[in-house]
Amino acid sequence: MITAKRLAAWMLTATLLLGFSMTPAQAQTVNVVVNGGTITFDQPPIERAGRVFVPLRGIFERLGATVVYANNDINAQGNGRSVHLHIGSTAASVNGQTVYMDVAPFLVGARTLVPLRFVAQALGASVNWNASNNTVYIQGNGSASTYVPPSNGSFSLTNRRPATGSNTTQPNIRASYSEPIDRNTLHVYVDGQDVSGSTEASSSSFNVTAPFALNPGTHTVRTTGTTAAGASFDTGWSFTTGAGATNNVLNNISPPNGSTVASSFTLSGHTRPGAAVHVAATASATAFGIIPIGTGTFQTDVTADGGGNFSVPVSINTASGGHVTIIITSTASNGSSVSRTLNYSAS
């Protein structure tokens, strides 16, 4: 006869066993190829929140880095770079500079799993995803990967702005894609400088104001990445700028960068009278949700008044202690544009 005490103990044991067995779904079908060689991990890759995680030593050491793990801190050195991560935190540092991931490292038993794409790119490697065979191709240490994504000859840019010329040294640069792209692979360059960190983009278009003035003359825009179907693209266009227009301004922003905000708050600032102001916001539950290229879970457009003032009610879902990232882009009537990225803590 099973006593109440034995029944309770049995139920507790069963609950614990079930709890330990309920790990995130293992991405058994995901392959990882580094510099042409397929990696076999002792802990299979795990997929969480749309990201692939792998054991930390398996990827750091394969990319030529040494790694030290202690007290939930991960410190790696290699390829002239230093990388620091912490279990459960999306805050990291690369060469002493704080950066933020959209996913955090975590533990599965005795294994520490880290986000594959972030680690590879932090160590200077390039990452490509081939959806047709569920394989991540990583090229690092100057070695060539055996995989080159197939090109897509039919891919093109549409609605390009500026199309040919602009009379301002601060033009708003934007274009649409002829077919959906993988936003995580997108890079945007202006005159050879990577401006992806200032770019707002979706799978169908991008929008950016270069964080530096474009001197009068000819300038080039280049976009690279892969389409949603897995084909690579590398395309762009050229345009000219002149110095005839007065440059735009964007200041007196409230709340100021670094402030604490509620899920609903009013964003205000000053720009050129009558300028078109676009606001896009993203939220993260754990740390600053800086996604270099983000779609924005909240988006709206307003027009500055005759004095150049604007006010936008922002409403975005985030947990207490989370963070909000906002990109403000103001485009004056003469085409002159300016952009600001703000990071707030959520109350």
Secondary structure, DSSP 8 states (H G I E B T S, - for coil): ---HHHHHHHHHHHHHHHHHH----B-TT-EEEETTEE---SS--EEETTEEEEEHHHHHHHTT-EEEEETTEEEEEETTEEEEEETT-SEEEETTEEEE-SS--EEETTEEEEEHHHHHHHTT-EEEEETTTTEEEEE-TT---S----B-TT--EEEEESSSEESSSSBEEEEEESS-B-GGG-EEEETTEE-GGGEEE-SSEEEEE-SS---SEEEEEEEEEEBTTS-EEEEEEEEEE-S-S-----EEEES-TT-EE-SEEEEEEE-STT-EEEEEEEEESSS----SEE--SEEEEEE--TTSEEEEEEE----TT-EEEEEEEEE-TTSBEEEEEEEEEE-
